[in-house]
Amino acid sequence: MADDAELLIAGGGLNGLALAIACAGAGLPTILADRQDLAATTAAAFDGRTSAIAYGSRLVLDGIGVWPEIAPEAEPIREIRVADDDSPLFLHYDHRDLAAGGLDPVPLGYIVENRVLRRALLAHAAALPELRLLSPCTVAEIAAGRDGAVAALGDGRSLRVRLVVAADGKESPLRHAAGIRVVEWRYDQIGIVTTVRHERPHGGVAVEHFLPAGPFAILPMTDDATQAPGRRARSSIVWTENAGLVPHLIAMPDADFTAELAARFGDFLGAVEPVGPRWTYPLALMQAERYAAPRLALLGEAAHVIHPIAGQGLNIGIRDVAALAELIVDARRLGLDIGDPMLLERYQRWRRADAMLLAAVTDGLNRLFSNTITPVRLVRDLGLAAVNRVPPLKRLLMRHAMGMLGDRPRLARGERL
Ligand SMILES: Cc1cc2nc3c(=O)[nH]c(=O)nc-3n(C[C@H](O)[C@H](O)[C@H](O)COP(=O)(O)OP(=O)(O)OC[C@H]3O[C@@H](n4cnc5c(N)ncnc54)[C@H](O)[C@@H]3O)c2cc1C
């Protein structure tokens, strides 16, 4: 029986769409199915988040052809300031410090609204001749065989393919069905996400302010061109708070919520005012014990979920995309089976260590900073100040956060697939 496509991707979130574009763009017959209507996922009411896109992820998005459409709505991050509550000690990353180490002083990353990323990815996906988008359409079940897999769809149809990629998010029904176990816990914290307008321009500076309940991040956004000059500067807030307090904060009248937010934000950008809905996201950590099963690979949050403290969850997923696309496209060029167990084993070996390292680092940072124990505060503040004074170490940490270190796939090095 002929295959319906070589690759089936279950899930059209940011990671699934990026992989579909990378593979179909390289000529691989691909189907992407998402259980929700993908057109609806670009609506303002669907996702209020922005993403910090590391420079390395920008290279991947450029390599698959979508960055030119995103760039006008991406605010470059030129500096990152890390401060611990009211301590005078701090850590300051500046993209200009890269030049002192003989490196290009490129932005450390970009802040982009998730709906802008989705819109660009979907528009690109819809125009690729080798990509079929099925939505709304659930991938219900996979039966793996020696030469391929048969995927049963929720509407009763079935598809024959060589490889299925589960990009179906942190609850990943396909991961469960494959019997892949996970290590996971929920943080007793919720991320409140909202957009604020402020009097003064942010100058491309991102701020991570560690408070006792968790990090309070101020992420510089592009100006809001719909507003009058002087009212355009805005930032996205990721405010990590004790889970028990969040319902009370969310239900507050505007004036009280503004006062609570302003008390954490400070006055360094003048008066600040929330201008959008208050979104909430429960925070969790999850690592799948394996990233593959026969004829199945896990991608993005189906494989790993981390605390948003460092804005790296999607960036790890984009590195999964770059690695898996490279393995699949190279195998296809050699006429090999893209669902071969050796290929899946290589993918797991390549990607799992990176995701586990970031899970450990983000979990450790969250525990280290979300408490008020005096000796712990002293040690962490001295640590921040010490890193701040050692330029080579600072550059190393900057390049790690930018996704510019380690065994990077071709796309993440700025090369073609
Ligand atoms: C508050 C917060 C802030 C964050 N900020 C950042 C940041 O600044 N930088 C960063 O890098 N990361 C950030 N992240 C993480 C990032 O948002 C996620 O890692 C990323 O969005 C996950 O995308 P995904 O495509 O893997 O999964 P999802 O977006 O969950 O997509 C999964 C898709 O699969 C579909 N699906 C599910 N089951 C099926 C099925 N059976 N058949 C078909 N389709 C199915 C769903 O409909 C969905 O569309 C943040 C996270 C949070 C909570």
The ligand as an SDF file (V2000), in Angstrom:
LIG
                    3D

 53 58  0  0  0  0  0  0  0  0999 V2000
    4.1130   31.8230   31.2380 C   0  0  0  0  0  0  0  0  0  0  0  0
    5.0020   31.1820   30.1910 C   0  0  0  0  0  0  0  0  0  0  0  0
    5.9480   31.9480   29.5310 C   0  0  0  0  0  0  0  0  0  0  0  0
    6.8020   31.3720   28.5870 C   0  0  0  0  0  0  0  0  0  0  0  0
    7.7600   32.1460   27.9980 N   0  0  0  0  0  0  0  0  0  0  0  0
    8.6550   31.5690   27.1600 C   0  0  0  0  0  0  0  0  0  0  0  0
    9.7200   32.3480   26.5810 C   0  0  0  0  0  0  0  0  0  0  0  0
    9.8460   33.5580   26.8190 O   0  0  0  0  0  0  0  0  0  0  0  0
   10.6140   31.7200   25.7500 N   0  0  0  0  0  0  0  0  0  0  0  0
   10.5250   30.3850   25.4950 C   0  0  0  0  0  0  0  0  0  0  0  0
   11.4020   29.8600   24.7870 O   0  0  0  0  0  0  0  0  0  0  0  0
    9.5170   29.6310   25.9950 N   0  0  0  0  0  0  0  0  0  0  0  0
    8.5750   30.1910   26.8170 C   0  0  0  0  0  0  0  0  0  0  0  0
    7.5570   29.4340   27.3270 N   0  0  0  0  0  0  0  0  0  0  0  0
    7.3900   28.0310   26.8680 C   0  0  0  0  0  0  0  0  0  0  0  0
    6.6700   27.9140   25.5050 C   0  0  0  0  0  0  0  0  0  0  0  0
    5.5230   28.7550   25.4930 O   0  0  0  0  0  0  0  0  0  0  0  0
    6.2810   26.4770   25.2120 C   0  0  0  0  0  0  0  0  0  0  0  0
    7.4240   25.6670   25.3690 O   0  0  0  0  0  0  0  0  0  0  0  0
    5.7510   26.2770   23.7860 C   0  0  0  0  0  0  0  0  0  0  0  0
    4.6930   27.1480   23.4970 O   0  0  0  0  0  0  0  0  0  0  0  0
    5.2980   24.8290   23.5940 C   0  0  0  0  0  0  0  0  0  0  0  0
    4.9050   24.6240   22.2630 O   0  0  0  0  0  0  0  0  0  0  0  0
    4.5530   23.1600   21.6920 P   0  0  0  0  0  0  0  0  0  0  0  0
    4.3290   23.3610   20.2300 O   0  0  0  0  0  0  0  0  0  0  0  0
    5.5720   22.1700   22.1130 O   0  0  0  0  0  0  0  0  0  0  0  0
    3.2030   22.7300   22.4410 O   0  0  0  0  0  0  0  0  0  0  0  0
    1.7050   23.3210   22.3940 P   0  0  0  0  0  0  0  0  0  0  0  0
    1.7030   24.7850   22.1700 O   0  0  0  0  0  0  0  0  0  0  0  0
    1.0360   22.8110   23.6360 O   0  0  0  0  0  0  0  0  0  0  0  0
    1.0300   22.6480   21.1100 O   0  0  0  0  0  0  0  0  0  0  0  0
    0.5020   21.3530   21.1140 C   0  0  0  0  0  0  0  0  0  0  0  0
   -0.5470   21.2430   20.0140 C   0  0  0  0  0  0  0  0  0  0  0  0
   -0.9160   19.8650   19.8750 O   0  0  0  0  0  0  0  0  0  0  0  0
   -2.3060   19.7970   19.6160 C   0  0  0  0  0  0  0  0  0  0  0  0
   -2.7410   18.4240   19.9750 N   0  0  0  0  0  0  0  0  0  0  0  0
   -2.7720   17.8480   21.2050 C   0  0  0  0  0  0  0  0  0  0  0  0
   -3.1550   16.5760   21.1130 N   0  0  0  0  0  0  0  0  0  0  0  0
   -3.3660   16.3110   19.7900 C   0  0  0  0  0  0  0  0  0  0  0  0
   -3.7580   15.1630   19.0650 C   0  0  0  0  0  0  0  0  0  0  0  0
   -4.0190   13.9830   19.6510 N   0  0  0  0  0  0  0  0  0  0  0  0
   -3.8860   15.2480   17.7060 N   0  0  0  0  0  0  0  0  0  0  0  0
   -3.6200   16.4220   17.0740 C   0  0  0  0  0  0  0  0  0  0  0  0
   -3.2340   17.5430   17.7350 N   0  0  0  0  0  0  0  0  0  0  0  0
   -3.1040   17.4910   19.0590 C   0  0  0  0  0  0  0  0  0  0  0  0
   -2.9010   20.9150   20.4510 C   0  0  0  0  0  0  0  0  0  0  0  0
   -4.1560   21.3170   19.9490 O   0  0  0  0  0  0  0  0  0  0  0  0
   -1.8290   22.0170   20.3110 C   0  0  0  0  0  0  0  0  0  0  0  0
   -2.1030   22.8850   19.2300 O   0  0  0  0  0  0  0  0  0  0  0  0
    6.6930   29.9850   28.2770 C   0  0  0  0  0  0  0  0  0  0  0  0
    5.7120   29.2020   28.9250 C   0  0  0  0  0  0  0  0  0  0  0  0
    4.8840   29.7910   29.8770 C   0  0  0  0  0  0  0  0  0  0  0  0
    3.8540   28.9320   30.5800 C   0  0  0  0  0  0  0  0  0  0  0  0
  1  2  1  0
  2  3  1  0
  2 52  2  0
  3  4  2  0
  4  5  1  0
  4 50  1  0
  5  6  2  0
  6  7  1  0
  6 13  1  0
  7  8  2  0
  7  9  1  0
  9 10  1  0
 10 11  2  0
 10 12  1  0
 12 13  2  0
 13 14  1  0
 14 15  1  0
 14 50  1  0
 15 16  1  0
 16 17  1  0
 16 18  1  0
 18 19  1  0
 18 20  1  0
 20 21  1  0
 20 22  1  0
 22 23  1  0
 23 24  1  0
 24 25  2  0
 24 26  1  0
 24 27  1  0
 27 28  1  0
 28 29  2  0
 28 30  1  0
 28 31  1  0
 31 32  1  0
 32 33  1  0
 33 34  1  0
 33 48  1  0
 34 35  1  0
 35 36  1  0
 35 46  1  0
 36 37  1  0
 36 45  1  0
 37 38  2  0
 38 39  1  0
 39 40  1  0
 39 45  2  0
 40 41  1  0
 40 42  2  0
 42 43  1  0
 43 44  2  0
 44 45  1  0
 46 47  1  0
 46 48  1  0
 48 49  1  0
 50 51  2  0
 51 52  1  0
 52 53  1  0
M  END
$$$$
